[in-house]
C-alpha cells in the first residue's frame, strides 16, 4: 500500500508535487526533455529522411525546436515553440511521481513506463509530422490535429490510471 491514505493528504501531495515539477520544468527539465524527444525523432528521421532533422535551439532567453528539412529540393529551416506541445508533460510527470506515494512500487513503475512511453511516442510522432508540414497536406492535417491535443492526451492517461488504480476512492 502507498504512503498516503486520506484523500485530503493525497490532494495536497499532488498539488505540491505539481508545483515542484513545474518549478523544475521552468529551470531546465523542459530543455532536457526536448532534447530527449529530438533525439528520438532524429533516430527515426535518419532512417527515413536523410536531409531532415530537428534540434533544440536557444533564441535569446527561450528555447524552441528548429526543424531542418528539404522542401521542393531546397534546404529550409523553421522554428516551433515548445509551449503547449511539451508542457503537458508536467501533468504526466507530476501524476507519475504522485503514484509512487499512493501505490505499491510495481504498479507505479508499470504505470510510469506505459504512460511515459505513450507520451514520448506522441511527441516523437509530432516532431516527425512537423518536418513534413510544408510538403504533405496529410501530415499537415495530422500535425494540426495533434498540436493542441497534448493536454487531452495527458488527461486521458491520468483518467486511465485513476480507473485502474482508484487512488481517490474511499476504502
Secondary structure, 3 states (H helix, E strand, C coil): CCCCCCHHHHHHHHHHHHHHHHHHHHHHHHHHHHHHHHHHHHHHHHHHCCCCEEEEEEECCEEEEEEEEEECCEEEEEEEECHHHHCCHHHHHHHHHHHHHHCCHHHHHHHHHHHHHHHHHHHHHHHHHHHCCCCCHHHHHHHHHHHCCHHHHHHHHHHHHHHHCCCCCCC
